[in-house]
Amino acid sequence: MTDDQQQNETLGARGDDSSTSASKDPSQWVTGDEPMTGAQRSYLDTLAREAGEKISADITKAEASENIDRLQEKTGRGQ
């Protein structure tokens, strides 16, 4: 990728074209069985405290993502 392409690359909202979003089930992720990331750990810790839950710190990326989704709904932090 050239410098110009990197500068023009964006993440996030792309107007109202939601049909292009590639959302995979976390259990189907290639790296889903790796340990959760530091960002996932931090956010999951915050959500779990707000929800009054305890979650094992020894979980995978996919498990962390599933717990984050669930706790966002429980705490009202989801969309």
C-alpha positions, 0 to 999 in steps of 0.5 A, spaced: 500 500 500 502 506 498 503 512 502 497 516 498 492 509 499 494 509 507 492 516 507 485 515 504 484 509 508 478 510 513 475 506 518 468 506 521 462 510 517 461 509 510 454 513 509 448 508 509 451 503 505 450 497 511 450 492 506 458 492 505 459 490 512 462 484 513 460 481 520 462 474 522 460 470 528 466 471 533 466 463 533 468 463 526 474 468 526 481 465 524 484 468 530 478 467 535 482 462 539 487 467 541 487 470 548 483 477 548 487 483 546 489 488 551 483 493 549 478 487 549 480 486 557 480 493 559 473 494 556 470 488 558 473 489 565 469 496 565 463 493 562 463 487 567 464 492 573 458 496 571 454 489 570 456 487 577 459 480 573 465 477 574 468 474 568 475 470 567 481 473 565 483 467 561 478 467 555 479 468 547 478 474 543 472 470 540 469 469 547 471 476 549 467 479 543 461 475 545 461 477 552 462 485 550 456 484 546 452 481 551 454 486 557 453 492 552 446 490 552 445 489 559 449 496 561 445 500 555 452 501 552 450 498 546 448 501 540 
